[in-house]
Amino acid sequence: MTQPTLFALEQHDEFIGRHIGPCAAETTEMLAAIGAESIEQLIDQTVPAAIRLPADLPLPAPKREHEALADLKAIASKNVIARSCIGMGYYDTLTPKVILRNVMENPGWYTAYTPYQAEIAQGRLEALMNFQQMVVDLTGLEIANASLLDEATAAAEAMTMARRASKSKSNRFLVDANCFPQTIDVVKTRAGYFGFELVIDTVDAQKDGEFFGALLQYPGDNGNVRDLTDLIAGLKAKGATVAVATDLMALVLLKSPGAMGADIALGSSQRFGIPMGFGGPHAAFFATREANVRSMPGRIIGISKDARGKTAYRMTLQTREQHIRREKANSNICTSQVLLANMAGMYAVYHGPQGLKTIALRIHRLTGILVEGLKKAGVEVLTAGFFDTVQIKTDKTVAGYNLRPVASGVQGISFDETTTAADVATLLQALTGQAADIAALDAIAAANSPLAKTPGLLRTDAVLTHPVFNTHHTEHEMLRYLKSLQNKDLALDHSMISLGSCTMKLNATSEMIPVTWPEFGGIHPFAPAEQTTGYLEMIASLTDWLKTVTGFDAICMQPNSGAQGEYAGLVAIARYHASRGEAHRNVCLIPKSAHGTNPATAQMCNMKVVVVDCDDNGNVDVADLKAKAEAHANDLACLMLTYPSTHGVFEEAVMDICAIIHQYGGQVYMDGANLNAQVGLTSPGFIGADVSHMNLHKTFAIPHGGGGPGMGPIGLKAHLAPFMADHAVTPTGTADRVNKGQGAVSAAPFGSASILNISWMYLNMLGGKGVKKATQFAILNANYVATKLKAHYPVLYVGSQGRVAHECILDIRPIKAATGIAEIDIAKRLMDYGFHAPTVSFPVAGTIMVEPTESESKAELDRFIAAMISIRKEIARIEAGELPADNNPLKNAPHSQADVIEGEWNRPYSREEAVFPLAWVKANKFWPSVNRIDDVYGDRNLNCACPPMDAYAD
């Protein structure tokens, strides 16, 4: 017997086989089916030779899961977890373990996709409705969205919404100087490209000015809490739309922004059970008055009814609005923070109104005890009215605690739900040199609460009165409630999700485990650099690997979604042109096939969108591109290009396209949505792009979380590196960094840093060998699906040798013309087979786009293929007249349990055909909890709050 080598037995590359679906035997069968002799031949037929990398990526060798985890643990141990009293919108928190285990660490929640197919997403849609209801109650406004990316970008969105809503002719926007500095930094960046005049001052000094909008902070950055009613009324009287950045925990006790007259309320829900995580991910909240609903950014969950009249949830109004309105969209934000919003909402469900009030009162009381102790010892307290934050005159430090350095001789102290009386005693001892009598100080603080002493400042209205917030307070009840919601959702733990351009690949458990390590979760984003050595080391190594993968010279880790990455990339381009005296360059060329976020992003940077045609094969029309580049030569800023194209092919002229743009003085921005088809074979930098964003939640294994979190760092060539985002509070590099002083695009310096370790683990376990193989198999799987289905559904676009990239578009238009069966009917019918639909009507209306990813085995691909072929046979029966065009398995899909157990069955197909269309469906049946939802009814009868309990009884 031939003995294997020790190296082979050590299995350092073991994870590659865990991540990639097809085994060697399956690979052979699949290659035979598509007519390729080897995977190398397939790649040669698919990826143009001119853009192939000359050598394999010089990434580290792959590591086994336990080895990679050990490496990361050693890095994480270099972080120092101190008691954080920094505040500034980030607070330590106690995640209820039932939520930690059953939501945050549960693939049934974190591997789900954005709920575009609402019938199989009722669980997380209900959870998001809880989040919205929580925000509506606490802010005192009428309607809330399902989350935004972070507090600072939510404030920037409030500014642009104010411009849409305000009738004022002023071009000035007022920002209270008492806003958080990171918020001001982001708003500055955004305002500059919209051409708004930003006035940053105390509101009292500017209360008589003319503004189209204003942003106030409540409680303020310095901790002060005061009634803003008169200030808001004065600003609104002159036409301003007023937004208030606020704190949900404070609002449990305080008069709401809505009650004070605010038009918009926003902030972070982080302190509702979400770890600080060095800056994210956290769900921002955003609420407004119902009159402004159509100007609102982000997604809104609403109530509709299904085909049986049952209450059902769906995304309403803004659903994929970027793809419809493009540069006229309210915002380019496509990803929200669904997983984190669900956790925050469940935190409120678990604690209920009384539990939250107890937590808020405890935080306030401990702050009061600190204040009384400091005053007694003669330490000057600069904050008069406070909830949880005070600023004091001292230059003392406290071992094991991080205070906030505000100015010379001034520090800030913020308390949170983890703060204890022992912490207060320790702080008082260190700051005053005296032992504190906590009990005596408690009595004084209770009598002297500045909130209670200020008339009208405490809220008097009841909040969180809906039964959902008053039912699930034992762990048994909470566990069962979470499980009941999970059972209504289809995620990757049930079957493949073949969404084109979304890359729903394996989110490996070993990649996810470090996210909840306290060494990563317990770090404030503005903690001293000497305490964040591990984070900075992990980010630096991931940065180096991403440089290697993309061919860029620099990486900016700040953007916390793909849309933010697009924005950060175009901002860098705009700054570059301005530095060369060419700020007039503002024309952005965008192919017709581009993602809708591309034109939406361009308008956010004050660029003029010029659309470039595509040819009959779905490629960029090079002649049209050249003509438009030449016509706009003096003003050309950039081209936004997706590669492989959104049509699912590698365009052979891509290097020529880049050269044309450069010839006329423009820059090439490459959308990273399809990077999953490039890694190890080619790269944006090698092809000729100047800047590109990377969807870490696609190519690099961060899970979609039911619609977020995401991360969208950008890679830049050296000439653009000086123009990437920096941060006003914590620098993004060393003192000699090339981007020093550039304005931020997100609230935290490294975006949602606590999920970067997922991509670190992904690259460390796969190594250079593995990531290349992943790309090869993404292409193999897509071509296998296309080959197997092309006789049943025409494949709309292929490359010059008949191959697709990592996804393929199936043309449903001929079927619709012949039968009336549309792509949405196929999407709904797939639910009866236990599958989530591919991408519907994008990038071409009347089509579906399939991306199987490298992680799916041949067996799973074959099940999907069998389902699609079975559906085509059902359509054939309609074509032949065997089934009515308006009463068939597709038009009635999806079928719920109620269909087969309630009432008389009078349909022209059997119950068996309805719910068990293929034999294997019975073994793992996923039951949609509702029938097809009426989208039109939901938009016409807008209801975005939790329904009364009797609505569930139907």
C-alpha angles and dihedrals in degrees: 000000000000109000118223118234121258089246090058092048092051088063097205088166094050094116092061089069091046092054101041115069109210118071122214095272093047090048090056091050093048094049090051090051093054095041102248124131094211141357088253090058090049091053091048088054092048110037116055112247092229093066099041115119112249093226142016118276113274093230123141119275116270120269134207117255096254091046093052091046090051091050092050092045089055090052093045091052088066090069115094116220109211128172102271117224093158098103112171091146096316121095137168111252143182112243107208104244092227088060094041093053099035102039114016095039096033118100088205086072105027100045096051120110131234107293098250088130095057099181091071096037102058094122099059091036088058089047090052090049087056089052092050092048090050091052093046091051096047097041095043092227129124106241137024133188126232093259141292130225105270140331096267096051089044087057090051089050089050089056093053091043089052089056090052093046102039122089091199116120091212118113092204126107120195120218117190109237085223091070119110110278093234089055091051089049094055094042089052091055094047095045092052094062094043089052094238119154106236118209113194110189143111110297091230090060092051102034093113095049130107115251136157088218146355138209119210129180121225114211090021129235089260091052096254117146120196138153108268096189098110094042091050092048091051093050093046092049088065094049102267122144105222125214124188121203105209148162122253094210091053090047090061083075106019134080107269126249088240091056088051091054101257118158095207134024124192143162144120126302090200096116090060093088102304120126117242090239096186088292110333168197095289131150116244116208126218127187134173144161117290092245088068097049096112091053093051121116123228134020127321124199115218140178124252135151133254130230090278093050093255121147109260137172129232141157107270139203099343096051105144089334091160089067092051103038098027109177089009092058118123090240141350091235108127102157119058127182100262099156092050093043089052090051093049092048091049090050087061091044091051098045098034124199095299093047092050091047090053091051093047093047091049092052091049094045093051089050089051091050090052091050094049091048092050093048091049089055093048098253110146114240110203097190114080106180111034143165104186106334134071135170118218138185106251140109095199122120128213120219112242093013131094113215120185115256104221104166138330105310094001126101135175127224123197126183129205141180092286093057115110137192087253089059091052091049091050092049093048092049092051097042099042104023089232132107112245127229096218094186093053092045090048092061091050093046092050090055095043103047105149090210094057092043095054110082114238096004098108116074117248100186122094117250135197092020095150112111093243089069092047104046115053104061100123117074092239092056093044093048092051093046091052091047092050090055093045090054090062094056131079112215137160090279087072106038145330119297106210101191114158115233090012103082102209095191132157115302096202120217092232089056091052101045098078093055091080097042107121090227087069102027098047099057123105113223090234097045115134112281092240088064095051100054092123094050092048091048092050092047092047094052092046088049091054092049092049090050088055093047096047103033093235129136098222139024127207110203097187105093109094099199139025090258090052088050091054090050094047090050095051091044089056090051092049091049090049093053091046091052088058094050091257102111088137090074100105108138115115118193113211126179117235090244095059126121112269090240089068098069090037089056093046092056089050087061091049092250125149112237117224113185119224119209126239124221127237091274093056095254127129108275097242094195091053090046092052093046092052094043089052093045090053096035095128093049103031111132104168153319120244107211133175115210127225083030122259084251090068102251137108105245109221094208095058095114090049089050091054091047092053092054092048091047090061096045100262133127127234118234112191117203107226096211092110099038087119087079095050109047111116094359101063137338139216092246093050092048093053107264118145097203136006137174122228120216099217087184088063116030098022101047105252102146122245093235094209091302104344170046102085139166125208111181117175131228118214138190114242095262091058097041094088089061102053120111123286126179133246096216106034120020118236094224146355125322091266095051112145094229097052112153098011112139122258127249097196136035098250125051093237099029114225092358098170092069095049087086088068091064090041089057092044093055094039094053096042099038122185092306093051100046091052090049090049090056092047091052093046086059093043093051093048093050091047091054092044092050094048094047104037093089089057102034121022113244102230102207133023134166126256091279095045096261131127125214119235094314138034136207118228114205112226096170096095089051091050092049091052101040112010089245107137133197090260090059090055089048092054094044091054087066089066088058091051098256135121111233123255117245109303125219095348132148088357122031113241095029140094123222119213125201111173096180126215094272097071119096123227089252092058092044089051091052090053092046091049090051092051092048091047090052089050089054089052088052089050089057088056090049089051092050094246091120127036116252091234102037112049140109093274100048091045095045137157100048119205130200088259090064093061102036104037125073132336118326107230103157123121092244130055130263087243091056090048100054107013102038092158127031096243092056089077093062094061106014117179110201116208105227093218137030124243110318122232104236096183092053091052094053094044093047101042113197117158101168131087110283120236114270093253088065088069092054093073 
